[in-house]
Amino acid sequence: MSKTVNLTIDDKQVSAQEGEMLLWVALENDIYIPHLCAMKDYTPYAACRLCFVEVEGKKAPVTSCTQPVYENMVVHTRSERVDELVKKGFELIMSNHHLDCKNCPGNKNCELQKIAKARKLPLKPKKLIQQVNEELPIDDSMDKIVYDPRKCVLCGKCITACKENGNGILNFAHRGIDRVITTFGNISLKEAGCLDCGACAEVCPVGARSIKE
C-alpha cells in the first residue's frame, strides 16, 4: 500500500501518494505545468517536452509527467533553465503547426493557447521557420469526426483513445518533420474501419481531430 508523502511545489506544501507522477500532483493542486501528451493512468512517454520542472538535488530539469513524487521533494516549475526549455519546445511545435485559430474548431479550448497565455509565449514567434506540409489532406470521410493533420501536435493521445474505445486504427508513421499520425497504409478513416465514436476528438488537445458541427 502506498503511503502519503509531503512535498513542496513553488513554495506550496502539498501531499500526495508516494509514486504519483509530479505533473498530476501539481495540476490537482492548481499549479499549472504546460503539457500536451500526458494522459492520467497511462504510461507517460514525455513526447511533447513541455512539462519540464526543476527538482532540488537533480542536476538537470526533468519531465514532470515521468517524475514520481517522494517525501520532502522540492520542486520549482519556473526557472531560467525550465523557461528556456519550454520556450524552445513550444517554438518547435509551432513551427510544424498550421496556425489558423480564428477558423479552428479548437479555438479558445486549445492547450497551445493555454500554454502561450500561461508562459507569455507568442503563438507565432518572430523569425519562426514554418515547416508545415500544407498539402496534407483533411480527412472528412466520417459522419461525425474530421481530422486535419496540419494541426496535429503528435501528442499520441488519439492513438491511445482509438485503442481503448475504437478499432485501434491509428499510429505514428514516418520520421522527423514528415512524422504524422495516420491509418495503416495512409487510407481514409472510413476505409480503415473507424467506428466514428469521437473518442479521438475528445482527447485531442488542439483542433486536429474534432466533432463536425
N, C-alpha and C positions, 0 to 999 in steps of 0.2 A: 504494500500500500504506500502510495506516495505521501510525502509529508509537506506541510506548509513551510515556505521559506519567505524571508523578508529581504527586499532589495530596494535600491533607490534609483529612480529614473528621473533625470533632470531635477534633482533635489526633492522629488516627491517620493515619500516612502510608501511602498505598496507590498501586498502579499500575493503569493501565487503558489500553485502546486509545483513542487520540485520537478524539473524536467520539461515544464511547459516552454514553448518557444517564446522568446522575448517579444517578438512582434505582436502576438496576440495579447500578451500581458499588458503591453503598453497601450494598445488600442482599447482594451477593455477598461483601462484607467484614464481614458480621454487624453492620451498622449499620442499625437499623430506622428507616424513614421511613413514616409512615401513607400508605396508598394503597388505592384501590378499583378504579379504571377502567383502570389501565395494564396492557398486555399486552406482554411482551417480543417483539421482532421485528415489532411492528405500530406504525404511526404513532400517536404519543400525541396526545391532544386535551385532556388536563387537565380532564376534566369534573367530577371529584369535589372538586377544590380542597382536597385534604388533604395533598399531598406538598410543601408549601412548605418552603424552606430559605433561609438567608442565605448569599450568596456575597460575600466581601470584594471591595470595588471596585464593587459594584452598589448602587444607591440603595434598592431595594426587594426584598423576598423574591421568589424565583422558584419555579416549579413544577419539581421535580427530574426529573419524567418528560419534560420538554421541554428540559432544560438539558444541552447536551453538555459533557463534561469537557475540560479543557485543562491544559497544563503549568503547574505552580505554583499551581493553583487552591486556594483555602482556603474550606472550607465549614463552616457551623455548622447542625446540624439542629435545635438548640434555641436560642431567644432569646425575649425578651418579645414581639416582633412576630410571630414564627413561631408561638409557642404560642397567641397570641390568634386568628390566622387559622385555625389548625387547630381550635381550640375552636368558633369561630363556624361553620365549615364542617360540623363534626360535629353541632352542635346543629341546623343547618338540615336535614341528612339525617335526623336522628332525629325531627324534627317531622313528617316525612311517612313514618314507618316504623311498621308495626304491630308493637308490641313484645310478644312472647309467647315469650320464649326457652325456657321450660320445655317447650313443646309444638312448638318449631320444629325441623325436620329439620337445620338448620344449627347447632344448639346445640353449643358447645364446638369448632366448626370454622368460626367466623364471623369475618370481618375486622372487623366492628363491635366485637365483644367484644375482639378483639386490640388494636384501636386504643384502646378505652376503658381497658384494663388498662395499656397502654404509656404512655399520656398521663394516666392517672388522671382520666379523664373519666366522669361518670355516664351510663349508658345512657338514663336518664330524667331529664334536667336539671330542676331546680326552675323553676317558672313557665313551662315549655315549652308553647307553644300547639300542640296536636296538630292537624294538617291532613289526617290520613289519611282517605281515602274508604273507609269500612268496607263500602260496598256493592259494591265491585269484586268480581266473581265469581271464584272459584277455578276454574281450568281443569284438570280431571282427565279429559279426553276421551281421553287416550292410555293405553296399557297400561303404559308404563314411567315416564314423567315427569309431574310435576304442577307447575302454575305458580300461585303466589299473588301477584298484583300488588300487594297491600297491603304486602308485604315488599321489593319491588323498590327498589333504590337508584339505578336509572337509570345504571348504570355503562357499559352498552352492550356488555359482554363477550359476552352471549348472541347479540347481533346478529352480531358477528364470527364466533363459533363456528358459527352457523347458516349463514352464507355460505360458510364454509370446509368444513364437514362435512355440512351438510343441504341443504335446498332454498331457503335464503335467504328464509324467510317472515316474519322478524321485523324490526321497525323502530320508531323513535320515532313517537309521534302526540301531537298537541295541544301546548299550551304552559303555562308556569307550573306551578301546583300540580296542574293536570289532566294534565300530561305523563305518559305511560305508554309501555311497550314492549309492542307487540301485533302482531297479524297485520293484513294489509290488509283493511279492512272490519270489523275487530274480530270476526272469526269465530273459532271454536274452533281449536285446534291441529290437530285431526283433520280438520276441514273444509278447512283451509288446506294440507293435504298434508304435515304433519310426518312425518319419517322415524322418529321415536321413537328416534333414535340416542343421545340422552343427552348430546351434546356441550355443550349449553347449561347443563345441570345441573352438569357437570364444572367449568365456569369461573365459575359464579355464586359471588360472594364471601360471600353470605349464605344464607338459606334460601328465596329466592323461587322458584328452579327446583331441583327435587330429584328424586331417583330414588325411586319408590314402594317401600315396604317389602314 
